Amino acid sequence: MTNLPLPDPDALAHSQRLQQAIVEEIAAAGGWISFARCMEHLLYAPGLGYYTAGARKFGAAGDFVTAPEMSALFGAALARQVAQVMALSAPVVLEVGAGSGRLAADLLLELERLQALPERYFILDLSADLRQRQQQTLAAAVPHLLARVEWLDSLPESFSGVVVANELLDAMPAHIAAWREEGIFERGVGLDAAGCFTWIERPATGALLAAAEEIGEQCSLPPGFESEISLANRAWAAEWGHRLVCGALLLIDYGFPRREFYHQQRGRGTLMCHYRHHAHPDPFYLPGLQDVTVHVDFTSIIAAAHPAGLDLLGYTSQGQFLLNCGILERLAELPNDSVDYIRAAGAVNKLLMPHEMGELFKVIAIGRGIAETLCGFVSGDQSRRL
Ligand SMILES: C[S@@+](CC[C@H](N)C(=O)[O-])C[C@H]1O[C@@H](n2cnc3c(N)ncnc32)[C@H](O)[C@@H]1O
């Protein structure tokens, strides 16, 4: 990791404070915490975690770039799908994990253009720092619509309308299972003789063991296979079974159906860290200064949501979804001799192309009380692969 840019002394001190907090928790817990708990600290420890402290995160000056940060046309295309679901349920949007607020601004602008503005646009984000950034973005981009926007502190008890989340599921803490000759183990975090973080395995128990047994059987996993299981993703999806009255969740993220997620090629899992546009697999590097993510097992999302009473409304690649939502038609509306057009065309290319974000990123729609085919899935729906 010697070739990565070094943080400044303040950032380094901040990272050391978070590291110390995790070390203390490991010691207090008897020498071991689950990786999910460690990831929760790394990303969301109050005032210290990657998302809860003030790191830049998104965009060219941050650590990674998300689709809404690349082009307003992402939100413009998604707006068509949002408008359709609102027309079939209620004129309300809830965005969970809104990052810089860019997607909220783009969605609101396009929905205004389509004369389909929501009455309320709710935002729920775990990060107080990002909530502030969202307020600034929206005040600058859509001051006339700000009165419709409201920040929530928790999921609403009951909700009708559209739930939107881009790259939320990959940012939820995940457990790690290891399938061994002797049985199924959980990979967690302990301390080595020098007091540094190290991986330690313990026999898996409870919900993790049950999930790992099911996956091992379904995917015929060989001994030696290690991968993530997101119990948090499952719980979050199932939670909507109690809360969604009528409407849909539109979840966009990188990942695969189960059989591809737990494929021989990915025998070490999908854990990935992002630091200043460098991707690497070491979650213990500079705690609090880098993003830590796992890919999404989309089969587990519908497998959790369906018993909770929700239907699968569509599943496809991001590229196909955006094409279905008319992103190219929207691009063609820009004056095609402008710098804006060239920039937007380059971004659309990235969003759509299979070797860029078009194929790795997927869109899943789950919901209740929606009988029409959703416009984002009219062509190329891959629900049967889940
Ligand atoms: C990878 S960022 C994506 C941000 C934005 N959606 C984008 O595409 O640029 C993940 C976001 O989800 C938020 N987050 C993670 N878990 C959450 C949860 N359980 N509830 C609400 N927000 C959450 C983080 O604070 C962060 O804003």
The ligand as a MOL file (V3000), in Angstrom:
LIG
                    3D

  0  0  0     0  0            999 V3000
M  V30 BEGIN CTAB
M  V30 COUNTS 27 29 0 0 0
M  V30 BEGIN ATOM
M  V30 1 C -22.0100 4.8190 -0.8390 0
M  V30 2 S -22.9080 6.1340 -0.1530 0 CHG=1
M  V30 3 C -24.0290 6.4790 -1.4860 0
M  V30 4 C -24.4960 7.9050 -1.5010 0
M  V30 5 C -25.4440 8.3240 -2.6270 0
M  V30 6 N -26.6390 7.5210 -2.6560 0
M  V30 7 C -24.7590 8.2780 -3.9720 0
M  V30 8 O -25.1080 7.4440 -4.7870 0
M  V30 9 O -23.8760 9.1190 -4.2020 0 CHG=-1
M  V30 10 C -23.9120 5.3560 1.0820 0
M  V30 11 C -24.8320 6.2910 1.8490 0
M  V30 12 O -25.7420 5.5210 2.6330 0
M  V30 13 C -25.8280 6.0560 3.9610 0
M  V30 14 N -26.2990 4.9410 4.8050 0
M  V30 15 C -25.7070 3.7570 5.0160 0
M  V30 16 N -26.4800 2.9380 5.7580 0
M  V30 17 C -27.6290 3.6170 5.9870 0
M  V30 18 C -28.8500 3.2940 6.6560 0
M  V30 19 N -29.0330 2.1210 7.2440 0
M  V30 20 N -29.8260 4.2310 6.6770 0
M  V30 21 C -29.6390 5.4260 6.0910 0
M  V30 22 N -28.5210 5.7840 5.4290 0
M  V30 23 C -27.5250 4.8960 5.3790 0
M  V30 24 C -24.4290 6.6160 4.1830 0
M  V30 25 O -24.3900 7.5520 5.2240 0
M  V30 26 C -24.1500 7.2420 2.8020 0
M  V30 27 O -24.7560 8.4990 2.6550 0
M  V30 END ATOM
M  V30 BEGIN BOND
M  V30 1 1 1 2
M  V30 2 1 2 3
M  V30 3 1 2 10
M  V30 4 1 3 4
M  V30 5 1 4 5
M  V30 6 1 5 6
M  V30 7 1 5 7
M  V30 8 2 7 8
M  V30 9 1 7 9
M  V30 10 1 10 11
M  V30 11 1 11 12
M  V30 12 1 11 26
M  V30 13 1 12 13
M  V30 14 1 13 14
M  V30 15 1 13 24
M  V30 16 1 14 15
M  V30 17 1 14 23
M  V30 18 2 15 16
M  V30 19 1 16 17
M  V30 20 1 17 18
M  V30 21 2 17 23
M  V30 22 1 18 19
M  V30 23 2 18 20
M  V30 24 1 20 21
M  V30 25 2 21 22
M  V30 26 1 22 23
M  V30 27 1 24 25
M  V30 28 1 24 26
M  V30 29 1 26 27
M  V30 END BOND
M  V30 END CTAB
M  END
